[in-house]
Every structure is written in C-alpha cells, then in structure tokens.
Amino acid sequence: MKYHIFVLILITGMIPYASAAQLDATILHNGDITEPSFEFLRVIYIEYPNGGQLAEILQGQSQTLSFDSDGTYGTKELVALINQNLESIPSNAITTDAKIKYQTTLQGNQNYAVIEYKLQIFPTLTNHIFRQDDQTSIVDASWRGISVSEPIIILTTHGPFDVNNPKYALDVMAPNVSEKLQEISILEMPLVDASGINDLPLNRWHSLFDNTAILPGAVAINYTGENVITHYSMGECTIFIGTCDDREWVHDIVLDKQYTVRIIESRDDATIALEGYADSGKVDKFEVFQTRLKEPQEYVLSEDEFLVTAMYGMAVIGVIGAVVMFSISNRKLKRDKNEGQTGVDPAHLVSYETSTSSGGYKTNRGESYLISDKKSKMPL
C-alpha cells in the first residue's frame, strides 16, 4: 500500500496545478485609479494511452506561444467588453485602458500532451470609490469578478488571435490535432472568467491587518508606508469556507483510437490589499470596502484574527501547563531520592510456582508472599 501512495504522490507532483482565476490588487486611500492584475490559467490534457495518430503528432512536442498587447489593435474592444460586464454585475467601476500578456506552452509526453494557458489582463479602473474624505472611504468591490464570454481579438504575428478561446493556440501550434478535435466544445470555453471571485461574499474572505505596512512595488504605486495595510484574501480551504474541489471537464472521442480531452481547474483565489483599516459591507446592491486610516476605537476581531489569537492562547496555556507538570514531577523525584526506597523489601518475599505441566507444554507462572514472624503454612 505504501508503494501505491508514493507513486500517487509522485504522479500528482508532475501534473500542472493552477487556479482558474487569480486576482492581485492594491487600493490606496488617495488613489483615483487602480490597476489590478487578473491572471487566467488553464491546463488541458490530450490523453492517448493507446497510441494512435494524435500520439504520433504530439509525442516529443515542445512549443511556446507568447505575446504582449499594450494599446495595439483590439485593446479598445477589450475595454468596451469589460465595461459591459462591469455594468451587468453591477459595479460602479469603469475601465479606461487594458494591457494583455499571453503565453501558451505545449508539451508532448509518452501517454498524454499538456497545454498550459496563461492570460494576464491589467485593466485600469476608475470611479471605484463611492465616497472619500481625509480619513475614510467607501470602495466598490464588485469589479473583482469580471468575465468576458465574447471573443477578444488581438492582432499578432500569427494574424488576428482570440486570446479568450484556447483552441486558437492549438490551431497555431498543432493545426492537424486541432482539426481532428474541432467537435470538442470544451476546448473553446472562454478563459476570462473571474465570476467565482464574486460568488464568495466579502464577509467570508480572510482579512488581516499588516502593521509593518509593506507592499510589493510600493514605489511604483506611490505608497509611502505611513498607514497600516489590510489584506483581504480568498482561495484557502478551511472548515469555515469548505473544501477545495477541483472543476473537471472530460470529453472522450474515437478517431483511429480512443482519446480523452480533460480540463482541470482548481479554486479561484484573490488578494486585495487596502490602505488603512478595512471592513466589508454593502451600499444598496454593491459590495464595498469601508476603510479608515486610524484604528477604530471599538474593534471586533474578525474570524481569522480570532482563530490566530485562540491558537496562540492555547499554545501559551500548553506551555504553562508543561512547566507546572515538570516542576511537580521534579519535586517528587527529589523527595523520593532523599527518602530512599519505599515499599516491601524483596528480601522479605518468597516465591512459589502456581502452574502445572500439560503434556509437553508448561506455562511458567508464580506468585510471591510476605514472610511473617510466624511460620508460614504456604507451600514452598
């Protein structure tokens, strides 16, 4: 059994693992704009355990397709699509610009090929702050779950390219394979879908204050480090949130051999850092962050801060208990040592057998009794 477990761990470690959508954002108190990073990842397996024509094409393949788009053809169309989605969520935020980074890799192995997709979108958001003064602000949070189902066409060296359709990359890197798999619809599921990040309400996200006030790229975003940072995050698996179940799509197809196309995505995850002390709430139909630069006078621990405090408290109690038990044990040991041996002296005991033999088998058993001043009648 242990060998099977080892093989399972080894195989699992070799399989690419990625969240479907990842969000990383920083919102400063005096920032009129913010540029979050949305990363959309997908891994597609084309399995050919019985060999066949697809195996002959894909085995040994190793290709990478990548390009960037910053203000080129298709950017305005992408901005319009994101704004349409923000309005439908609904969100008060407006996108004014967007940058794209795209990369796909194809790796052909003995029994399957792996295609890994990575699409990064960096929208420039404005109008995400509902209300603000010197110390407090109310920030729209519904923009975190953008999704686009329409084609996102970018002009590349390969011609017009739909970065939202995974099959386009297969058309470029392995056109013969793409043609044979043209009836498989799951190959064309849109990549840009962060709606799962919106599905989890903010009051169920993890939130912690960072008194060190350290942010990656602080200089680039003009963060001075004067105020604390509140980190909101989701994607972790806990008993409060639930288990992290992967999403899987499978399509079997019979050509010259039977093949399987498999797509596996893990839970979405996100991290949003806000300047100041932040809490979540609602304004009409909008989910919002409520921030203040100074610490509130009456502060209630969040679920995560309560858990951390409870764990540290239990650890301290455990250490104190261990010290007390050690002290008691040490005192008892010293007292016994000073008093010498206690109990019955073995010299005053006599043993005798209590078992008998049965055939060629005998169990050795015995008992002892104390020698008294009077002659004992017990057999020796």
TAQUIJO-V32967 format. One record per residue. N is the residue number from 1. RES is the residue in one letter. SS is DSSP state (@ for helix, = for strand, . for the rest). PHI is phi in whole degrees, 0 to 359 (999 if undefined). D_FIRST is the distance of its C-alpha to the first C-alpha in whole Angstrom. Layout:
n | res | ss | phi | d_first
N | RES | SS | PHI | D_FIRST
N | RES | SS | PHI | D_FIRST
This chain:
n | res | ss | phi | d_first
1 | M | . | 999 | 0
2 | K | @ | 296 | 4
3 | Y | @ | 290 | 5
4 | H | @ | 296 | 5
5 | I | @ | 296 | 6
6 | F | @ | 297 | 9
7 | V | @ | 296 | 10
8 | L | @ | 298 | 11
9 | I | @ | 297 | 13
10 | L | @ | 296 | 14
11 | I | @ | 294 | 16
12 | T | @ | 300 | 17
13 | G | @ | 294 | 19
14 | M | @ | 271 | 21
15 | I | . | 273 | 22
16 | P | . | 302 | 25
17 | Y | . | 229 | 25
18 | A | . | 209 | 29
19 | S | = | 285 | 31
20 | A | . | 296 | 33
21 | A | = | 224 | 36
22 | Q | = | 231 | 37
23 | L | = | 240 | 40
24 | D | = | 224 | 41
25 | A | = | 216 | 45
26 | T | = | 229 | 48
27 | I | = | 237 | 51
28 | L | . | 267 | 53
29 | H | . | 296 | 56
30 | N | . | 260 | 59
31 | G | . | 271 | 57
32 | D | . | 282 | 59
33 | I | . | 232 | 56
34 | T | = | 218 | 52
35 | E | . | 236 | 50
36 | P | . | 290 | 47
37 | S | = | 247 | 44
38 | F | = | 256 | 42
39 | E | = | 238 | 39
40 | F | = | 249 | 38
41 | L | = | 239 | 34
42 | R | = | 207 | 32
43 | V | = | 236 | 30
44 | I | = | 243 | 30
45 | Y | = | 251 | 28
46 | I | = | 248 | 29
47 | E | = | 261 | 27
48 | Y | . | 222 | 28
49 | P | . | 295 | 25
50 | N | . | 261 | 27
51 | G | . | 76 | 30
52 | G | . | 109 | 33
53 | Q | @ | 297 | 36
54 | L | @ | 295 | 35
55 | A | @ | 298 | 32
56 | E | @ | 297 | 35
57 | I | @ | 281 | 37
58 | L | @ | 267 | 34
59 | Q | . | 301 | 32
60 | G | . | 84 | 33
61 | Q | . | 290 | 35
62 | S | = | 208 | 35
63 | Q | = | 226 | 38
64 | T | = | 225 | 39
65 | L | = | 237 | 42
66 | S | = | 211 | 43
67 | F | = | 194 | 47
68 | D | = | 243 | 48
69 | S | = | 221 | 51
70 | D | = | 223 | 54
71 | G | . | 79 | 57
72 | T | . | 270 | 56
73 | Y | . | 303 | 57
74 | G | . | 104 | 55
75 | T | @ | 294 | 55
76 | K | @ | 298 | 57
77 | E | @ | 295 | 56
78 | L | @ | 295 | 52
79 | V | @ | 301 | 54
80 | A | @ | 296 | 56
81 | L | @ | 294 | 53
82 | I | @ | 295 | 51
83 | N | @ | 295 | 54
84 | Q | @ | 299 | 54
85 | N | @ | 292 | 51
86 | L | @ | 299 | 52
87 | E | @ | 293 | 55
88 | S | @ | 279 | 53
89 | I | @ | 300 | 50
90 | P | . | 263 | 52
91 | S | . | 222 | 53
92 | N | . | 277 | 56
93 | A | . | 289 | 55
94 | I | = | 230 | 56
95 | T | = | 267 | 55
96 | T | = | 252 | 57
97 | D | = | 201 | 55
98 | A | = | 202 | 52
99 | K | = | 241 | 50
100 | I | = | 228 | 47
101 | K | = | 232 | 45
102 | Y | = | 229 | 43
103 | Q | = | 209 | 40
104 | T | = | 227 | 38
105 | T | = | 238 | 35
106 | L | = | 239 | 34
107 | Q | = | 229 | 31
108 | G | = | 263 | 31
109 | N | . | 254 | 27
110 | Q | . | 295 | 26
111 | N | . | 246 | 25
112 | Y | = | 199 | 26
113 | A | = | 246 | 29
114 | V | = | 241 | 29
115 | I | = | 242 | 32
116 | E | = | 251 | 32
117 | Y | = | 250 | 35
118 | K | = | 219 | 37
119 | L | = | 242 | 40
120 | Q | = | 249 | 42
121 | I | = | 236 | 45
122 | F | = | 242 | 48
123 | P | = | 281 | 50
124 | T | = | 262 | 53
125 | L | = | 254 | 54
126 | T | = | 229 | 57
127 | N | . | 63 | 58
128 | H | . | 269 | 55
129 | I | = | 257 | 57
130 | F | = | 287 | 59
131 | R | = | 211 | 61
132 | Q | = | 205 | 61
133 | D | . | 225 | 63
134 | D | . | 294 | 64
135 | Q | . | 242 | 61
136 | T | = | 233 | 59
137 | S | = | 203 | 58
138 | I | = | 239 | 56
139 | V | = | 243 | 54
140 | D | = | 297 | 52
141 | A | . | 240 | 49
142 | S | @ | 284 | 48
143 | W | @ | 291 | 48
144 | R | @ | 293 | 45
145 | G | @ | 246 | 43
146 | I | . | 293 | 45
147 | S | = | 207 | 44
148 | V | . | 225 | 46
149 | S | . | 261 | 46
150 | E | . | 279 | 49
151 | P | . | 299 | 49
152 | I | . | 243 | 49
153 | I | = | 270 | 51
154 | I | = | 239 | 51
155 | L | = | 279 | 54
156 | T | = | 233 | 52
157 | T | . | 294 | 52
158 | H | . | 267 | 50
159 | G | = | 95 | 53
160 | P | = | 302 | 52
161 | F | = | 227 | 49
162 | D | = | 271 | 47
163 | V | . | 288 | 45
164 | N | . | 269 | 43
165 | N | = | 242 | 42
166 | P | . | 301 | 39
167 | K | @ | 292 | 40
168 | Y | @ | 300 | 43
169 | A | @ | 294 | 41
170 | L | @ | 294 | 40
171 | D | @ | 300 | 43
172 | V | @ | 278 | 44
173 | M | @ | 275 | 41
174 | A | . | 214 | 40
175 | P | @ | 300 | 43
176 | N | @ | 294 | 42
177 | V | @ | 290 | 39
178 | S | @ | 300 | 40
179 | E | @ | 295 | 43
180 | K | @ | 289 | 40
181 | L | . | 254 | 38
182 | Q | . | 292 | 42
183 | E | . | 272 | 41
184 | I | . | 269 | 38
185 | S | @ | 288 | 39
186 | I | @ | 294 | 36
187 | L | @ | 290 | 37
188 | E | @ | 248 | 40
189 | M | . | 295 | 39
190 | P | = | 301 | 41
191 | L | . | 280 | 39
192 | V | . | 280 | 42
193 | D | = | 207 | 40
194 | A | . | 251 | 40
195 | S | @ | 298 | 41
196 | G | @ | 297 | 38
197 | I | @ | 290 | 39
198 | N | @ | 281 | 42
199 | D | @ | 293 | 40
200 | L | . | 270 | 39
201 | P | . | 301 | 42
202 | L | @ | 299 | 43
203 | N | @ | 289 | 43
204 | R | @ | 252 | 39
205 | W | . | 281 | 39
206 | H | = | 280 | 38
207 | S | = | 222 | 41
208 | L | = | 218 | 42
209 | F | = | 273 | 45
210 | D | = | 245 | 45
211 | N | . | 286 | 48
212 | T | . | 287 | 48
213 | A | . | 53 | 49
214 | I | . | 252 | 47
215 | L | . | 231 | 46
216 | P | . | 297 | 45
217 | G | . | 67 | 48
218 | A | . | 299 | 51
219 | V | . | 295 | 54
220 | A | . | 296 | 53
221 | I | . | 257 | 53
222 | N | . | 61 | 56
223 | Y | . | 266 | 54
224 | T | . | 274 | 56
225 | G | . | 84 | 54
226 | E | . | 287 | 56
227 | N | . | 247 | 54
228 | V | . | 290 | 51
229 | I | = | 240 | 48
230 | T | = | 256 | 46
231 | H | = | 256 | 43
232 | Y | = | 255 | 41
233 | S | = | 214 | 38
234 | M | = | 217 | 35
235 | G | . | 116 | 32
236 | E | . | 284 | 30
237 | C | . | 259 | 28
238 | T | = | 223 | 29
239 | I | . | 291 | 29
240 | F | . | 276 | 33
241 | I | . | 273 | 32
242 | G | = | 123 | 29
243 | T | . | 281 | 26
244 | C | . | 266 | 26
245 | D | . | 272 | 25
246 | D | . | 288 | 25
247 | R | = | 261 | 28
248 | E | = | 221 | 27
249 | W | = | 236 | 30
250 | V | = | 227 | 29
251 | H | = | 222 | 31
252 | D | = | 266 | 31
253 | I | = | 220 | 34
254 | V | = | 250 | 35
255 | L | . | 244 | 37
256 | D | . | 286 | 37
257 | K | . | 226 | 33
258 | Q | = | 272 | 31
259 | Y | = | 235 | 30
260 | T | = | 230 | 28
261 | V | = | 255 | 30
262 | R | = | 232 | 28
263 | I | = | 239 | 29
264 | I | = | 232 | 27
265 | E | = | 228 | 29
266 | S | = | 267 | 27
267 | R | . | 296 | 30
268 | D | . | 296 | 33
269 | D | = | 219 | 34
270 | A | = | 206 | 38
271 | T | = | 222 | 40
272 | I | = | 235 | 43
273 | A | = | 256 | 45
274 | L | = | 237 | 49
275 | E | = | 285 | 51
276 | G | . | 99 | 52
277 | Y | = | 275 | 51
278 | A | = | 237 | 50
279 | D | = | 220 | 49
280 | S | = | 256 | 48
281 | G | = | 191 | 50
282 | K | = | 223 | 52
283 | V | = | 236 | 56
284 | D | . | 58 | 57
285 | K | . | 261 | 54
286 | F | = | 259 | 52
287 | E | = | 280 | 50
288 | V | = | 222 | 51
289 | F | = | 258 | 50
290 | Q | = | 251 | 53
291 | T | = | 242 | 53
292 | R | = | 214 | 56
293 | L | . | 284 | 56
294 | K | . | 263 | 57
295 | E | . | 294 | 55
296 | P | . | 299 | 56
297 | Q | . | 294 | 57
298 | E | . | 251 | 55
299 | Y | . | 240 | 52
300 | V | . | 255 | 49
301 | L | . | 298 | 45
302 | S | . | 284 | 43
303 | E | @ | 303 | 40
304 | D | @ | 290 | 38
305 | E | @ | 293 | 40
306 | F | @ | 296 | 40
307 | L | @ | 297 | 36
308 | V | @ | 297 | 37
309 | T | @ | 299 | 40
310 | A | @ | 296 | 38
311 | M | @ | 295 | 35
312 | Y | @ | 296 | 38
313 | G | @ | 298 | 39
314 | M | @ | 295 | 37
315 | A | @ | 296 | 36
316 | V | @ | 296 | 39
317 | I | @ | 299 | 39
318 | G | @ | 298 | 36
319 | V | @ | 294 | 38
320 | I | @ | 300 | 41
321 | G | @ | 299 | 40
322 | A | @ | 294 | 38
323 | V | @ | 296 | 41
324 | V | @ | 298 | 43
325 | M | @ | 297 | 41
326 | F | @ | 296 | 41
327 | S | @ | 296 | 45
328 | I | @ | 297 | 45
329 | S | @ | 296 | 43
330 | N | @ | 294 | 45
331 | R | @ | 297 | 48
332 | K | @ | 296 | 47
333 | L | @ | 297 | 46
334 | K | @ | 294 | 49
335 | R | @ | 295 | 51
336 | D | @ | 297 | 49
337 | K | @ | 293 | 50
338 | N | @ | 290 | 54
339 | E | @ | 280 | 54
340 | G | . | 79 | 53
341 | Q | . | 289 | 51
342 | T | . | 242 | 51
343 | G | . | 105 | 50
344 | V | . | 270 | 51
345 | D | . | 289 | 52
346 | P | @ | 302 | 50
347 | A | @ | 293 | 54
348 | H | @ | 266 | 55
349 | L | = | 249 | 52
350 | V | = | 235 | 52
351 | S | = | 255 | 49
352 | Y | = | 208 | 49
353 | E | = | 283 | 47
354 | T | . | 239 | 46
355 | S | . | 254 | 44
356 | T | . | 236 | 45
357 | S | = | 277 | 44
358 | S | = | 227 | 43
359 | G | . | 67 | 43
360 | G | . | 265 | 42
361 | Y | = | 240 | 39
362 | K | = | 218 | 40
363 | T | . | 260 | 39
364 | N | . | 278 | 40
365 | R | . | 227 | 41
366 | G | = | 200 | 44
367 | E | = | 223 | 46
368 | S | = | 235 | 48
369 | Y | = | 222 | 52
370 | L | = | 275 | 54
371 | I | . | 282 | 57
372 | S | . | 264 | 60
373 | D | . | 294 | 64
374 | K | . | 276 | 65
375 | K | . | 292 | 64
376 | S | . | 282 | 61
377 | K | . | 265 | 61
378 | M | . | 288 | 57
379 | P | . | 292 | 56
380 | L | . | 266 | 55
